[in-house]
Amino acid sequence: MEGRGIATRAGNGDDIALGILDDLAGYHLRRASSVFANDFARALAGTGMRQVLFGILSIIAANPRINQGNVGRALGIQRANMVSLVNELVDRDLVLREVAADDRRAFSLTLTPAGRKIVAQCVKLIEAHEARLLADLSAKERTALIAMLSRIEAKEA
C-alpha cells in the first residue's frame, strides 16, 4: 500500500492511504473537531444544549451582567445570530436579558437559577466527554494541546 501513517477504512474494508492529507494539520484538526463535536452532541443529548448555547452560557456564567455584544465577540458569533441564540436562551428561562445600566442601547446578560443549573449539569457531562476522548494524553500533553490550539486560534484575531 502506498502512502504512510494513518490509514482509514473505506466502506468495503480496504485500507486507503491518506497521501498528503497525512501531513496536513488542518486535515487532522477537522477530523478531530468532528470527533469532538459528535461526542459532545451525544454527551449532552437530552439536555437541549448545543455547543454554541453552552459557550454562551459559559461566558455569561464567568462574566455576570456581560454585554450581549461582548459575548458574541468573544465567541465569534455574528450579531444577527447572537440575537436569535440569546432569544432562545431567554425563552428557555436560562438567561435574563436586561437593558445595560451603562448603555441603554445594549443588553446585559445574567444566568437565571435554571441557567446556572444547566451549566453545572453540562460541565459534568463535558468533563466526562473530554476525559473519554483525551484519555490517551497525559495532563501535560492536554495542557500542551490546548496551548497549541490557542496559538492557532489567535491567528484569527
N, C-alpha and C positions, 0 to 999 in steps of 0.2 A: 504494500500500500504506500503510495506517495504521500508526502506531507509529514508533518511531525506534530508532536504534542497531543493536545486534547482532541479526541475524535468524538463524534456524536453518532447516534444510531438513526438511520433513515427508517421510515415506516416498515420497510421489508427486512430490517435487521442487519443490513450490510453496513460495514464501517464506512464512514465518509471522512475524508481528510479535510481539515479546515483551511489548508493552504495559508495564504497571507492573513486570514482572519485570526489565526492563532497568535499572531504578533501584534494585533491591534487592540490597544487598551479600550478604545471606545466600544468595540465588539463585546469584550468581556464585561465592561460596565453595563451595557444594555442588557446582556443576558442575566447578570447578577441582579440588576434592578428589577427585571421581570420576575425572577425567583422571589425576591423580597416582596414585591407588590402582590403577587399571587398568594404567598403565605400570609402576608398581612391581612388580606381580604378574608382568608379562611379563619385566621385567628380572631378577627373582630366580627365574624358573621354572627348575626343575632343582636348586635349592639346598635345597629343602624349607623355606625360610624364608617366613614371613608377616610383615606389618608389625608385629604385636604381639610376635611372637617376637624379631624384630630389635630392637625397642625395649627389651625386657627384657635381651637380651644386651648392648646398648649401655650401659645403665645399670650393669650388673654390671661391664663392662669398665672403665668410668670410676670405679667405686667398689668395688674388690675387697673381699670379705667383708661386703658390704652386707646388712642385714637384709631378708628377703623381703618383709615388710610395707611397708618403705620404698620398695622397688621398685614395688610395686603403687600406693602413694600417689602416687609421682612420675609414674606413667603413667595414673592414674585408673582402675585396674583393681580391680574388686571382689575381696574376699578369696577367695571360693569359686572365682572364675575364675582368680585368680592361682595357687592351689594346683594346679589341673589344668594350667595352662600351664607352671609350673615342673616338674611331674612329667614332662611331655612333654620338656622340655629335659634333665632328669636322665636319662630313659630313652634319649635320643639321645646321651648322654655328652658333652653340650655344657656342662653346669653341674654343679658339685659342691655339694651341699647338706649343710651340717653344722650341728649344734646350736651356736647362738651362744655364744661364751665369756662374754659379759656378761649373757646372759639365757637360761637353759636352756629356756625356753618358746618361744623364737624360733629361726629358722634363718638362717644366713648363707650367702650365695651367692658362688661364685667360678667363673670360667670355667675349663674344662679346656683342655688344649692343642688339642683338636678345636674347642672353643668359640672360642678365640682365632683359629684358622684360618678358621672360617666367618665370623666378624665381619670379618676382613681381606678375605676374598673378597667379602662382601656390600658392604662400604664402597666398593670399586672399582666394583661394578655400580651402586650407588646414586648415586655421584658422576656416573657417565655418564648415568644416568636423569635426574638433576636438571639436568645441563648441557644435555641434549637438550630438556627441557621449558622451561627458563628461558633458552634461547639468545637470545631477543629482548630480554632485560633486561641492562642494564649491571651491573657489580659493585655500584655504588652503589644501583641500583634493587633488586637482590636483597637487599642489606642493609636497605633501607627496607621492603621487603615483609615480611621476617622480623620486623623491629621492629614493624610494624603488626599483623601476625598475633599476635605475642606479647602485645601490649596487649589484643587481643580475648580471647585465651586467659586472661589474668589476671582477667578479669571473673568467671570461674567459681570462682576461688579464694576 
